[in-house]
């Protein structure tokens, strides 16, 4: 299954021999709804030791599924995903359990706290923000156009820009860009900050030149006595 990546929903508390089949089926149903893309998500196995429901998804859909799960865990903006998220936590609370799911590509751990989940974030801050990534989505027909950037393998779709700028931005499709504007940051009940949305007011194309070429140019413009050491230090930092 080299073209598939795993999502393992680990329920902390029961074991395979102690959880009823009907109850397990309830969890599997809501997990499928949470992940979405139901035609491309498949059950793989139930792992021993703890009850780990392992699902696999097409590799190209990870950039859509992972942000969907993360969005549901952080707030209720995605109504389609928030309903199964709440139900999974309700079931866990009823059973006295918790759960967790490591996301593919990066190892970010999504926690399902069950009864301990708070319903509201504890702080919101607005500040100037810049993000960068590969432009993979630009859509909309109104004054505000939705923008999607691929950042570390995930799709960040909480970005918008006015239609005038969007016309120029569209010419950079599938290229690396930096967008800047008014960012709304939210801190969840665990104390973690995340970007809720970004109203972009400007953008710029980024040079995706290989690092080796960039270091070579840097070596040419720096003085002989200091350039070599600096380039060496940058190379070592890159490998760290």
Residue frames as a rotation matrix with the C-alpha (Angstrom) as fourth column:
UNK 1
0.570 0.822 0.000 0.00
0.822 -0.570 0.000 0.00
0.000 0.000 -1.000 0.00
UNK 2
-0.443 -0.875 -0.194 2.77
0.862 -0.475 0.178 2.42
-0.248 -0.088 0.965 -0.92
UNK 3
-0.658 0.250 0.710 0.23
0.308 -0.771 0.557 4.88
0.687 0.585 0.431 -2.38
UNK 4
0.508 0.861 0.006 -1.68
0.259 -0.160 0.953 5.08
0.822 -0.482 -0.304 0.90
UNK 5
-0.659 -0.643 0.391 -0.95
-0.205 -0.346 -0.916 6.70
0.724 -0.683 0.096 4.26
UNK 6
-0.307 0.495 -0.813 -2.28
0.735 0.666 0.127 5.61
0.604 -0.559 -0.568 7.66
UNK 7
-0.280 0.312 0.908 -4.53
-0.652 -0.756 0.059 7.38
0.705 -0.576 0.415 10.16
UNK 8
-0.466 0.039 -0.884 -4.56
0.470 0.857 -0.210 5.46
0.750 -0.513 -0.418 13.45
UNK 9
0.073 0.599 0.798 -7.36
-0.609 -0.606 0.511 6.42
0.790 -0.523 0.320 15.88
UNK 10
-0.576 -0.425 -0.698 -6.14
0.261 0.714 -0.650 5.04
0.775 -0.557 -0.300 19.22
UNK 11
0.484 0.783 0.392 -8.74
-0.309 -0.266 0.913 4.74
0.819 -0.563 0.113 21.97
UNK 12
-0.631 -0.771 0.091 -7.04
-0.286 0.121 -0.951 4.87
0.721 -0.626 -0.297 25.36
UNK 13
-0.243 0.553 0.797 -8.79
-0.957 -0.003 -0.290 2.66
-0.158 -0.833 0.530 27.91
UNK 14
0.701 0.593 0.397 -10.26
-0.529 0.805 -0.269 -0.48
-0.479 -0.021 0.878 26.33
UNK 15
-0.607 -0.777 0.166 -8.63
-0.441 0.504 0.743 -3.47
-0.660 0.378 -0.649 24.66
UNK 16
-0.629 0.364 -0.686 -9.85
-0.681 0.166 0.713 -5.32
0.374 0.916 0.144 21.57
UNK 17
-0.675 0.351 -0.648 -11.24
0.348 0.927 0.140 -8.12
0.650 -0.131 -0.748 23.74
UNK 18
-0.654 0.419 -0.629 -13.16
0.649 -0.115 -0.752 -5.75
-0.388 -0.901 -0.197 26.05
UNK 19
-0.645 0.452 -0.615 -14.90
-0.509 -0.855 -0.094 -3.41
-0.569 0.253 0.782 23.60
UNK 20
0.045 0.768 0.639 -18.18
0.238 0.613 -0.753 -4.56
-0.970 0.186 -0.155 22.08
UNK 21
-0.604 -0.293 0.741 -18.42
0.747 0.115 0.655 -4.89
-0.278 0.949 0.149 18.31
UNK 22
0.352 0.820 0.452 -21.47
0.899 -0.431 0.082 -2.64
0.262 0.377 -0.888 18.10
UNK 23
0.770 -0.131 -0.625 -19.71
0.258 -0.832 0.492 0.08
-0.584 -0.540 -0.607 20.11
UNK 24
-0.331 -0.941 0.067 -16.61
0.349 -0.056 0.935 -0.24
-0.876 0.333 0.348 17.93
UNK 25
-0.293 0.302 0.907 -18.79
0.955 0.057 0.289 0.16
0.035 0.952 -0.305 14.84
UNK 26
0.783 0.598 -0.172 -20.18
0.615 -0.786 0.067 3.45
-0.095 -0.158 -0.983 16.23
UNK 27
0.327 -0.759 -0.563 -16.66
0.030 -0.587 0.809 4.84
-0.945 -0.281 -0.169 16.61
UNK 28
-0.558 -0.576 0.598 -15.68
0.565 0.264 0.782 3.69
-0.608 0.774 0.178 13.12
UNK 29
0.199 0.732 0.651 -18.74
0.977 -0.203 -0.071 5.35
0.080 0.650 -0.755 11.57
UNK 30
0.926 0.171 -0.337 -18.04
0.245 -0.951 0.189 8.75
-0.288 -0.257 -0.922 13.12
UNK 31
0.011 -0.990 -0.143 -14.31
0.122 -0.141 0.982 8.45
-0.992 -0.028 0.119 12.35
UNK 32
-0.388 -0.088 0.918 -15.14
0.885 0.243 0.397 7.94
-0.258 0.966 -0.016 8.67
UNK 33
0.644 0.692 0.327 -17.35
0.744 -0.666 -0.054 11.04
0.181 0.278 -0.944 8.73
UNK 34
0.695 -0.445 -0.565 -14.63
0.096 -0.721 0.686 13.07
-0.713 -0.531 -0.458 10.43
UNK 35
-0.341 -0.914 0.219 -12.05
0.330 0.102 0.939 12.16
-0.880 0.392 0.267 7.79
UNK 36
0.369 0.532 -0.762 -14.38
-0.575 -0.513 -0.637 12.81
-0.730 0.673 0.116 4.86
UNK 37
-0.210 -0.456 -0.865 -13.47
-0.973 0.185 0.139 11.61
0.096 0.870 -0.483 1.34
UNK 38
0.193 0.369 0.909 -15.42
-0.689 0.710 -0.142 8.45
-0.698 -0.599 0.391 2.17
UNK 39
0.970 0.191 -0.153 -14.85
-0.240 0.619 -0.748 6.82
-0.049 0.762 0.646 -1.22
UNK 40
0.429 -0.889 -0.158 -11.07
-0.197 0.079 -0.977 7.03
0.882 0.450 -0.141 -0.75
UNK 41
-0.316 -0.465 0.827 -10.73
-0.925 -0.043 -0.377 6.16
0.211 -0.884 -0.417 2.94
UNK 42
0.326 0.371 -0.870 -10.63
-0.333 0.906 0.261 2.46
0.884 0.205 0.419 3.87
UNK 43
0.731 -0.060 0.680 -10.47
-0.649 0.250 0.719 0.38
-0.214 -0.966 0.144 7.04
UNK 44
0.028 -0.814 -0.580 -7.18
-0.727 0.381 -0.571 -1.50
0.686 0.437 -0.581 7.29
UNK 45
-0.213 -0.174 -0.962 -6.99
0.386 0.889 -0.246 -3.24
0.897 -0.424 -0.122 10.67
UNK 46
0.806 0.338 0.486 -7.61
-0.362 -0.368 0.857 -3.18
0.469 -0.866 -0.174 14.41
UNK 47
-0.107 -0.975 -0.195 -4.30
-0.266 0.217 -0.939 -3.27
0.958 -0.049 -0.282 16.24
UNK 48
0.343 0.173 -0.923 -3.64
0.661 0.654 0.368 -5.12
0.668 -0.736 0.111 19.49
UNK 49
-0.692 -0.583 -0.425 -2.61
0.676 -0.317 -0.666 -3.76
0.254 -0.748 0.614 22.91
UNK 50
-0.605 0.598 -0.526 -5.02
-0.063 -0.694 -0.717 -0.84
-0.794 -0.401 0.458 22.67
UNK 51
0.274 0.745 0.608 -8.00
0.727 0.254 -0.638 -0.32
-0.630 0.617 -0.472 20.39
UNK 52
-0.459 -0.478 -0.749 -6.36
-0.211 -0.760 0.615 1.39
-0.863 0.440 0.248 17.42
UNK 53
0.573 0.680 0.458 -8.69
0.410 0.246 -0.878 1.76
-0.710 0.691 -0.138 14.45
UNK 54
-0.475 -0.848 -0.237 -6.33
0.091 -0.315 0.945 2.04
-0.875 0.427 0.227 11.49
UNK 55
0.733 0.661 0.161 -7.64
0.294 -0.094 -0.951 3.65
-0.613 0.745 -0.264 8.31
UNK 56
-0.465 -0.861 0.207 -5.73
0.593 -0.129 0.795 4.33
-0.658 0.492 0.570 5.10
UNK 57
0.650 0.628 -0.427 -6.26
0.128 -0.645 -0.754 7.16
-0.749 0.435 -0.500 2.63
UNK 58
0.642 -0.403 0.652 -4.93
0.721 0.031 -0.692 8.00
0.259 0.915 0.311 -0.81
UNK 59
-0.191 -0.852 -0.488 -1.65
0.943 -0.297 0.149 9.85
-0.272 -0.431 0.860 -0.34
UNK 60
-0.735 -0.130 0.666 -2.76
0.455 -0.822 0.342 12.84
0.502 0.555 0.663 -2.41
UNK 61
0.272 0.929 0.250 -5.77
0.276 -0.324 0.905 13.36
0.922 -0.177 -0.345 -0.11
UNK 62
0.001 -0.335 -0.942 -3.68
0.992 0.118 -0.041 13.80
0.125 -0.935 0.333 3.04
UNK 63
-0.911 -0.389 0.136 -3.35
0.384 -0.921 -0.064 17.52
0.150 -0.006 0.989 2.26
UNK 64
-0.341 0.872 0.352 -7.15
-0.378 -0.470 0.798 17.75
0.861 0.139 0.489 2.57
UNK 65
0.402 0.559 -0.725 -7.93
0.350 0.638 0.686 15.21
0.846 -0.530 0.061 5.31
UNK 66
-0.303 -0.607 -0.735 -5.34
0.908 0.052 -0.417 16.33
0.291 -0.793 0.535 7.88
UNK 67
-0.955 -0.014 0.295 -6.37
-0.046 -0.980 -0.196 20.02
0.292 -0.200 0.935 7.87
UNK 68
-0.070 0.997 -0.023 -10.02
-0.319 0.000 0.948 18.92
0.945 0.074 0.318 8.09
UNK 69
0.339 0.133 -0.931 -9.32
0.693 0.634 0.343 16.91
0.636 -0.762 0.123 11.26
UNK 70
-0.655 -0.669 -0.351 -7.16
0.740 -0.476 -0.475 19.68
0.150 -0.571 0.807 12.70
UNK 71
-0.727 0.451 0.518 -9.85
-0.251 -0.877 0.410 22.28
0.639 0.168 0.750 11.97
UNK 72
0.315 0.896 -0.312 -12.49
-0.005 0.330 0.944 20.20
0.949 -0.296 0.109 13.76
UNK 73
0.132 -0.343 -0.930 -10.21
0.908 0.417 -0.025 19.77
0.397 -0.842 0.366 16.77
UNK 74
-0.785 -0.599 -0.156 -9.40
0.614 -0.723 -0.317 23.48
0.077 -0.344 0.936 17.04
UNK 75
-0.718 0.627 -0.301 -12.77
-0.429 -0.740 -0.519 25.11
-0.548 -0.244 0.800 16.34
UNK 76
-0.191 0.778 0.598 -16.17
0.445 0.612 -0.654 24.53
-0.875 0.141 -0.463 14.76
UNK 77
-0.327 0.041 -0.944 -15.68
-0.617 -0.766 0.180 26.42
-0.716 0.642 0.276 11.49
UNK 78
-0.756 0.053 -0.653 -16.11
-0.530 0.536 0.657 23.26
0.385 0.842 -0.377 9.41
UNK 79
-0.045 0.844 0.535 -19.67
-0.972 0.086 -0.217 22.20
-0.229 -0.530 0.817 10.26
UNK 80
0.588 0.282 -0.758 -19.37
-0.588 0.792 -0.162 18.97
0.555 0.541 0.632 8.27
UNK 81
-0.153 -0.754 -0.638 -16.38
0.106 0.630 -0.770 17.79
0.983 -0.185 -0.016 10.34
UNK 82
-0.673 -0.161 0.722 -17.35
-0.609 -0.433 -0.664 19.32
0.419 -0.887 0.193 13.69
UNK 83
0.378 0.905 0.197 -20.41
-0.889 0.295 0.351 17.09
0.259 -0.308 0.916 14.13
UNK 84
0.711 -0.149 -0.687 -18.53
0.129 0.988 -0.081 13.75
0.691 -0.031 0.722 14.06
UNK 85
-0.441 -0.882 0.163 -15.74
0.021 -0.192 -0.981 15.36
0.897 -0.429 0.104 16.13
UNK 86
-0.364 0.378 0.851 -18.23
-0.889 -0.415 -0.195 16.21
0.280 -0.827 0.487 18.88
UNK 87
0.699 0.698 -0.157 -19.89
-0.634 0.706 0.315 12.80
0.331 -0.120 0.936 18.68
UNK 88
0.247 -0.695 -0.675 -16.59
0.222 0.719 -0.659 10.97
0.943 0.013 0.332 19.02
UNK 89
-0.740 -0.541 0.399 -15.79
-0.209 -0.378 -0.902 13.00
0.639 -0.751 0.166 22.14
UNK 90
0.030 0.836 0.548 -19.29
-0.976 -0.095 0.197 12.39
0.217 -0.540 0.813 23.50
UNK 91
0.744 0.214 -0.633 -18.87
-0.208 0.974 0.085 8.62
0.635 0.068 0.770 23.06
UNK 92
-0.228 -0.919 -0.321 -15.46
0.261 0.260 -0.930 8.75
0.938 -0.296 0.180 24.71
UNK 93
-0.618 0.055 0.784 -16.92
-0.660 -0.578 -0.480 10.70
0.427 -0.814 0.394 27.62
UNK 94
0.481 0.873 0.084 -19.73
-0.816 0.410 0.407 8.17
0.321 -0.264 0.910 28.02
UNK 95
0.739 -0.240 -0.629 -17.21
0.165 0.970 -0.177 5.32
0.653 0.027 0.757 28.12
UNK 96
0.905 -0.425 -0.024 -14.71
-0.107 -0.281 0.954 7.17
-0.412 -0.861 -0.300 30.33
UNK 97
0.295 -0.809 0.508 -11.98
0.861 0.456 0.227 7.03
-0.415 0.370 0.831 27.67
UNK 98
0.371 -0.250 -0.894 -9.82
-0.437 -0.897 0.069 9.40
-0.819 0.365 -0.442 25.65
UNK 99
0.666 -0.185 0.723 -8.23
0.642 0.635 -0.429 8.98
-0.380 0.750 0.541 22.22
UNK 100
0.152 -0.663 -0.733 -5.44
-0.347 -0.730 0.589 10.30
-0.925 0.165 -0.341 20.03
UNK 101
0.796 0.099 0.598 -4.51
0.501 0.447 -0.741 10.29
-0.340 0.889 0.307 16.36
UNK 102
-0.192 -0.890 -0.415 -1.04
0.135 -0.442 0.887 11.06
-0.972 0.114 0.205 14.92
UNK 103
0.799 0.464 -0.383 -1.34
-0.266 -0.299 -0.917 12.74
-0.540 0.834 -0.115 11.53
UNK 104
0.511 -0.637 0.578 0.80
0.823 0.556 -0.114 11.46
-0.249 0.534 0.808 8.65
UNK 105
0.128 -0.579 0.805 3.69
0.694 -0.527 -0.490 13.62
0.708 0.621 0.335 7.41
UNK 106
-0.155 -0.296 0.942 5.04
-0.311 -0.891 -0.331 15.42
0.938 -0.344 0.046 10.44
UNK 107
-0.528 -0.104 -0.843 3.73
0.553 0.711 -0.435 13.39
0.644 -0.696 -0.318 13.36
UNK 108
-0.687 0.360 0.631 1.37
-0.590 -0.783 -0.197 16.05
0.423 -0.508 0.750 14.77
UNK 109
-0.842 0.365 -0.397 -0.76
0.500 0.805 -0.320 14.41
0.203 -0.468 -0.860 17.47
UNK 110
-0.401 0.811 0.425 -4.48
-0.489 -0.582 0.650 15.23
0.775 0.053 0.630 17.58
UNK 111
-0.998 0.041 -0.044 -6.03
0.058 0.467 -0.882 14.59
-0.016 -0.883 -0.469 21.01
UNK 112
-0.166 0.986 -0.030 -9.64
-0.085 0.016 0.996 13.56
0.982 0.168 0.081 21.59
UNK 113
-0.847 -0.390 0.361 -10.15
-0.333 -0.139 -0.932 14.51
0.414 -0.910 -0.012 25.26
UNK 114
-0.434 0.741 -0.513 -13.70
0.692 0.638 0.336 13.25
0.576 -0.209 -0.790 25.67
UNK 115
0.498 0.767 -0.406 -15.37
0.836 -0.299 0.459 14.83
0.231 -0.568 -0.790 28.67
UNK 116
0.026 -0.569 -0.822 -12.50
0.719 -0.561 0.411 17.26
-0.695 -0.601 0.394 29.29
UNK 117
-0.536 -0.252 0.806 -12.97
0.809 -0.427 0.404 19.10
0.243 0.868 0.432 25.98
UNK 118
-0.403 0.374 -0.835 -13.86
0.314 -0.801 -0.510 22.74
-0.860 -0.467 0.206 26.52
UNK 119
0.328 0.686 0.650 -16.28
0.854 0.079 -0.514 24.33
-0.404 0.723 -0.560 24.08
UNK 120
0.988 0.094 0.120 -14.63
0.134 -0.911 -0.391 27.75
0.072 0.403 -0.912 23.69
UNK 121
0.096 -0.987 0.129 -11.12
0.683 -0.029 -0.730 29.01
0.724 0.158 0.671 22.97
UNK 122
0.384 0.047 -0.922 -9.61
0.885 -0.302 0.353 31.12
-0.262 -0.952 -0.158 25.69
UNK 123
0.060 -0.352 -0.934 -8.08
0.079 -0.931 0.356 33.93
-0.995 -0.095 -0.028 23.66
UNK 124
0.533 0.082 0.842 -8.10
0.841 0.057 -0.538 35.57
-0.092 0.995 -0.038 20.22
UNK 125
0.044 -0.609 -0.792 -5.45
0.180 -0.775 0.606 38.01
-0.983 -0.169 0.076 18.93
UNK 126
0.877 0.187 0.444 -5.31
0.471 -0.141 -0.871 39.98
-0.100 0.972 -0.211 15.67
UNK 127
0.294 -0.832 -0.471 -1.90
-0.151 -0.527 0.836 40.94
-0.944 -0.174 -0.280 14.28
UNK 128
0.465 -0.230 -0.855 0.02
-0.883 -0.192 -0.429 41.41
-0.065 0.954 -0.293 11.03
UNK 129
0.282 -0.258 0.924 0.93
-0.178 0.932 0.315 37.95
-0.943 -0.253 0.217 9.74
UNK 130
0.093 -0.290 -0.953 2.87
-0.995 -0.003 -0.096 36.44
0.025 0.957 -0.289 6.84
UNK 131
0.323 -0.032 0.946 2.74
-0.177 0.980 0.094 32.83
-0.929 -0.198 0.311 5.69
UNK 132
-0.116 -0.416 -0.902 4.43
-0.975 -0.126 0.184 31.14
-0.190 0.901 -0.391 2.78
UNK 133
-0.177 0.075 0.981 3.90
-0.018 0.997 -0.079 27.97
-0.984 -0.032 -0.175 0.79
UNK 134
-0.970 -0.146 0.197 3.02
0.172 0.166 0.971 26.62
-0.174 0.975 -0.136 -2.65
UNK 135
-0.439 0.846 -0.303 -0.13
-0.754 -0.531 -0.386 28.12
-0.488 0.059 0.871 -4.17
UNK 136
-0.990 0.072 0.123 -2.44
0.118 0.898 0.424 25.16
-0.080 0.434 -0.897 -4.92
UNK 137
-0.189 0.978 0.090 -5.92
0.982 0.189 0.011 26.67
-0.007 0.090 -0.996 -4.65
UNK 138
-0.912 0.091 -0.400 -7.57
-0.043 -0.991 -0.128 29.95
-0.408 -0.100 0.907 -5.61
UNK 139
-0.610 0.773 0.173 -11.34
0.679 0.398 0.617 30.07
0.408 0.494 -0.767 -5.92
UNK 140
-0.308 0.620 -0.722 -14.40
0.621 -0.444 -0.646 32.26
-0.720 -0.647 -0.248 -5.46
UNK 141
-0.238 0.323 0.916 -16.62
0.906 -0.266 0.329 34.65
0.350 0.908 -0.229 -7.36
UNK 142
0.780 0.595 -0.194 -17.13
0.620 -0.695 0.364 37.56
0.081 -0.404 -0.911 -4.95
UNK 143
0.773 -0.483 0.411 -15.01
-0.411 -0.875 -0.256 40.41
0.483 0.029 -0.875 -3.69
UNK 144
0.130 -0.715 0.687 -13.05
-0.910 0.189 0.369 38.05
-0.393 -0.673 -0.626 -1.42
UNK 145
0.487 -0.081 -0.869 -11.27
-0.578 0.716 -0.391 35.08
0.654 0.693 0.303 -3.02
UNK 146
0.863 -0.164 0.478 -10.23
-0.311 0.574 0.757 31.98
-0.398 -0.802 0.444 -1.06
UNK 147
0.285 -0.868 -0.407 -6.57
-0.792 0.025 -0.610 31.03
0.539 0.496 -0.680 -1.27
UNK 148
0.980 -0.013 0.198 -5.02
-0.103 0.819 0.565 27.68
-0.170 -0.574 0.801 -0.41
UNK 149
0.229 -0.964 -0.135 -1.30
-0.901 -0.158 -0.404 27.21
0.368 0.214 -0.905 0.28
UNK 150
0.783 -0.138 -0.606 0.46
0.227 0.971 0.073 23.89
0.578 -0.195 0.792 0.69
UNK 151
0.238 -0.671 0.703 2.56
-0.841 -0.504 -0.196 24.27
0.485 -0.545 -0.684 3.85
UNK 152
-0.595 -0.577 0.560 4.62
-0.776 0.594 -0.212 21.30
-0.211 -0.560 -0.801 5.09
UNK 153
-0.982 0.139 -0.130 2.48
0.070 0.900 0.430 18.89
0.177 0.413 -0.893 3.08
UNK 154
-0.367 0.896 -0.248 -0.86
0.783 0.154 -0.602 20.22
-0.501 -0.415 -0.759 4.38
UNK 155
-0.307 0.388 0.869 -3.41
0.648 -0.584 0.489 22.50
0.697 0.713 -0.073 2.77
UNK 156
-0.632 0.155 -0.760 -3.91
0.552 -0.598 -0.581 25.81
-0.544 -0.786 0.293 4.61
UNK 157
-0.453 0.562 0.692 -7.18
0.733 -0.206 0.648 27.21
0.507 0.801 -0.318 3.29
UNK 158
0.332 0.574 -0.749 -7.84
0.900 -0.430 0.070 29.87
-0.282 -0.697 -0.659 5.93
UNK 159
-0.631 -0.619 -0.468 -6.60
0.369 -0.770 0.521 32.66
-0.682 0.156 0.714 3.67
UNK 160
0.480 0.751 0.454 -8.55
0.818 -0.196 -0.541 35.19
-0.317 0.631 -0.708 1.62
UNK 161
-0.677 -0.660 -0.325 -7.55
0.438 -0.717 0.543 38.07
-0.591 0.226 0.774 -0.65
UNK 162
0.108 0.757 -0.645 -9.46
-0.277 -0.600 -0.751 40.73
-0.955 0.260 0.144 -2.59
UNK 163
0.664 0.304 0.683 -10.41
0.448 0.570 -0.689 39.93
-0.599 0.763 0.242 -6.17
UNK 164
0.900 -0.379 -0.214 -8.09
-0.426 -0.669 -0.609 42.59
0.088 0.640 -0.763 -7.67
UNK 165
-0.022 -0.954 0.299 -4.99
-0.950 0.113 0.290 41.06
-0.311 -0.277 -0.909 -6.07
UNK 166
0.211 0.162 0.964 -6.29
-0.155 0.979 -0.131 37.56
-0.965 -0.122 0.231 -6.82
UNK 167
0.983 0.161 -0.084 -6.02
-0.097 0.074 -0.993 38.13
-0.153 0.984 0.088 -10.57
UNK 168
0.364 -0.924 -0.113 -2.27
-0.806 -0.252 -0.536 38.73
0.467 0.286 -0.837 -10.28
UNK 169
-0.136 -0.402 0.906 -1.81
-0.849 0.518 0.103 36.03
-0.511 -0.755 -0.412 -7.65
UNK 170
0.712 0.520 0.471 -3.42
-0.227 0.806 -0.547 33.43
-0.664 0.283 0.692 -9.93
UNK 171
0.758 -0.487 -0.434 -0.50
-0.508 -0.024 -0.861 33.83
0.409 0.873 -0.266 -12.35
UNK 172
-0.304 -0.900 0.311 1.73
-0.903 0.169 -0.396 32.25
0.304 -0.401 -0.864 -9.68
UNK 173
0.700 0.671 0.244 -0.34
-0.713 0.676 0.188 29.05
-0.038 -0.305 0.951 -9.43
UNK 174
0.931 -0.329 -0.155 1.77
0.336 0.941 0.022 26.08
0.139 -0.072 0.988 -8.23
UNK 175
-0.005 -0.945 0.326 4.64
0.230 -0.319 -0.920 28.42
0.973 0.070 0.219 -7.38
UNK 176
-0.126 -0.128 -0.984 5.93
0.985 0.098 -0.139 29.34
0.114 -0.987 0.114 -3.92
UNK 177
-0.024 0.226 0.974 4.56
0.189 -0.955 0.227 32.61
0.982 0.189 -0.020 -2.58
UNK 178
-0.764 -0.085 -0.639 4.41
0.644 -0.131 -0.753 34.64
-0.020 -0.988 0.155 0.62
UNK 179
0.000 0.818 0.575 1.12
0.415 -0.523 0.744 36.31
0.910 0.238 -0.339 1.53
UNK 180
-0.851 -0.324 -0.413 0.78
0.514 -0.359 -0.779 38.96
0.104 -0.875 0.472 4.23
UNK 181
-0.261 0.790 0.554 -2.09
-0.049 -0.584 0.810 40.74
0.964 0.184 0.191 5.91
UNK 182
-0.235 0.300 0.924 -4.30
-0.933 -0.337 -0.128 40.83
0.273 -0.892 0.359 8.98
UNK 183
-0.517 -0.052 -0.855 -4.12
-0.033 0.999 -0.041 37.51
0.856 0.007 -0.518 10.81
UNK 184
0.339 0.655 0.675 -6.55
-0.845 -0.103 0.524 36.27
0.413 -0.748 0.519 13.43
UNK 185
-0.576 -0.638 -0.510 -4.80
-0.262 0.736 -0.625 33.96
0.774 -0.227 -0.591 15.90
UNK 186
0.538 0.805 0.250 -6.67
-0.610 0.167 0.775 31.73
0.582 -0.570 0.580 18.33
UNK 187
-0.683 -0.708 0.180 -5.34
-0.630 0.446 -0.636 30.02
0.370 -0.548 -0.750 21.45
UNK 188
0.116 0.760 -0.640 -7.10
-0.179 0.649 0.739 26.78
0.977 0.029 0.211 22.34
UNK 189
0.837 0.351 0.420 -7.74
-0.450 0.006 0.893 25.33
0.310 -0.937 0.163 25.78
UNK 190
0.753 -0.636 -0.169 -4.42
0.658 0.722 0.215 23.48
-0.015 -0.273 0.962 25.67
UNK 191
0.484 -0.555 -0.677 -2.55
0.064 -0.749 0.659 26.79
-0.873 -0.362 -0.327 25.27
UNK 192
-0.402 -0.631 0.663 -1.62
0.701 0.255 0.667 26.18
-0.590 0.733 0.340 21.62
UNK 193
-0.048 0.315 -0.948 -1.82
-0.362 -0.890 -0.277 29.09
-0.931 0.330 0.157 19.15
UNK 194
-0.447 -0.085 0.890 -2.99
0.741 0.522 0.422 28.58
-0.500 0.849 -0.171 15.56
UNK 195
-0.936 0.069 -0.346 -3.93
-0.238 -0.847 0.476 30.83
-0.260 0.528 0.809 12.65
UNK 196
-0.234 0.942 0.242 -7.72
0.300 0.306 -0.904 31.00
-0.925 -0.139 -0.354 12.43
UNK 197
0.618 0.342 0.708 -7.79
0.766 -0.058 -0.640 33.10
-0.177 0.938 -0.298 9.26
UNK 198
-0.433 -0.795 -0.424 -5.66
0.497 -0.603 0.624 35.54
-0.752 0.060 0.656 7.28
UNK 199
0.788 0.613 0.057 -7.11
0.435 -0.489 -0.756 38.46
-0.436 0.621 -0.652 5.30
UNK 200
-0.140 -0.958 0.250 -4.21
0.864 0.005 0.503 38.98
-0.483 0.287 0.828 2.90
UNK 201
0.758 0.330 -0.563 -3.46
0.096 -0.909 -0.405 42.45
-0.645 0.253 -0.721 1.55
UNK 202
0.382 -0.685 -0.621 -0.22
-0.918 -0.355 -0.174 41.70
-0.101 0.636 -0.765 -0.33
UNK 203
0.840 -0.186 0.509 1.83
0.154 0.983 0.104 38.85
-0.520 -0.009 0.854 -1.75
UNK 204
0.269 -0.789 -0.552 5.18
-0.929 -0.364 0.067 38.15
-0.254 0.495 -0.831 -3.34
UNK 205
0.862 -0.070 -0.502 6.69
-0.194 0.869 -0.455 35.32
0.468 0.490 0.735 -5.35
UNK 206
0.570 -0.690 0.446 9.45
-0.514 0.124 0.849 33.33
-0.641 -0.713 -0.283 -3.67
UNK 207
0.106 -0.658 -0.745 12.56
-0.923 0.213 -0.320 31.95
0.369 0.722 -0.585 -5.30
UNK 208
0.861 0.230 0.454 12.54
-0.400 0.857 0.325 28.15
-0.315 -0.461 0.830 -5.08
UNK 209
0.369 -0.830 -0.417 16.18
-0.652 0.088 -0.753 27.93
0.662 0.550 -0.509 -6.14
UNK 210
0.645 -0.177 -0.744 17.97
0.431 0.887 0.163 24.89
0.631 -0.426 0.649 -4.65
UNK 211
0.955 -0.255 -0.154 19.91
0.038 -0.407 0.913 25.58
-0.296 -0.877 -0.379 -1.46
UNK 212
0.211 -0.942 0.261 23.23
0.773 0.324 0.545 24.57
-0.598 0.087 0.797 -3.04
UNK 213
0.012 -0.159 0.987 22.83
0.861 -0.500 -0.091 27.23
0.508 0.851 0.131 -5.74
UNK 214
0.849 0.366 0.381 21.90
0.125 -0.840 0.528 29.86
0.514 -0.401 -0.758 -3.17
UNK 215
0.768 -0.619 -0.164 24.95
0.228 0.026 0.973 29.06
-0.599 -0.785 0.161 -1.05
UNK 216
0.030 -0.772 0.635 27.14
0.978 0.155 0.142 29.22
-0.208 0.617 0.759 -4.15
UNK 217
0.295 0.154 0.943 25.95
0.519 -0.855 -0.023 32.76
0.802 0.496 -0.332 -4.91
UNK 218
0.995 0.072 0.064 26.44
-0.020 -0.498 0.867 33.73
0.094 -0.864 -0.494 -1.27
UNK 219
0.457 -0.889 0.016 30.00
0.651 0.346 0.676 32.45
-0.606 -0.298 0.737 -1.41
UNK 220
0.005 -0.445 0.895 30.68
0.950 -0.278 -0.143 34.67
0.313 0.851 0.422 -4.45
UNK 221
0.411 0.258 0.874 29.56
0.211 -0.960 0.184 37.93
0.887 0.109 -0.449 -2.84
UNK 222
0.994 -0.067 -0.081 31.10
0.070 -0.151 0.986 37.47
-0.079 -0.986 -0.145 0.61
UNK 223
0.431 -0.903 -0.010 34.73
-0.885 -0.420 -0.200 38.44
0.176 0.095 -0.980 1.35
UNK 224
0.159 -0.443 -0.882 37.26
-0.271 0.840 -0.471 35.63
0.949 0.314 0.014 1.15
UNK 225
-0.778 -0.611 0.144 38.21
-0.293 0.151 -0.944 35.83
0.556 -0.777 -0.296 4.81
UNK 226
-0.705 0.533 0.467 34.66
-0.539 0.023 -0.842 35.39
-0.460 -0.846 0.271 6.13
UNK 227
-0.017 0.795 -0.607 32.51
-0.993 0.057 0.102 33.97
0.116 0.604 0.788 3.39
UNK 228
-0.349 -0.183 -0.919 33.71
-0.341 0.938 -0.057 30.39
0.873 0.293 -0.390 3.60
UNK 229
-0.989 -0.057 -0.134 33.11
0.104 0.365 -0.925 30.10
0.102 -0.929 -0.355 7.32
UNK 230
-0.522 0.852 -0.029 29.64
-0.672 -0.433 -0.601 31.60
-0.524 -0.294 0.799 7.07
UNK 231
0.045 0.523 -0.851 28.58
-0.907 0.378 0.185 29.34
0.419 0.764 0.492 4.21
UNK 232
-0.632 -0.347 -0.693 29.96
-0.070 0.916 -0.395 26.34
0.772 -0.201 -0.603 6.10
UNK 233
-0.952 0.293 0.085 27.98
-0.100 -0.038 -0.994 27.33
-0.288 -0.955 0.065 9.18
UNK 234
-0.189 0.930 -0.315 24.80
-0.928 -0.274 -0.253 27.74
-0.321 0.244 0.915 7.16
UNK 235
-0.130 0.076 -0.989 25.32
-0.634 0.761 0.142 24.34
0.763 0.645 -0.051 5.55
UNK 236
-0.883 -0.247 -0.399 25.79
0.130 0.689 -0.713 22.68
0.451 -0.682 -0.576 8.94
UNK 237
-0.731 0.678 0.084 22.69
-0.434 -0.366 -0.823 24.42
-0.527 -0.638 0.561 10.28
UNK 238
-0.054 0.718 -0.694 20.69
-0.987 0.069 0.148 23.16
0.154 0.692 0.705 7.31
UNK 239
-0.301 -0.141 -0.943 21.80
-0.267 0.962 -0.058 19.57
0.916 0.234 -0.327 8.00
UNK 240
-0.959 -0.134 0.249 21.02
-0.267 0.132 -0.955 19.77
0.095 -0.982 -0.162 11.73
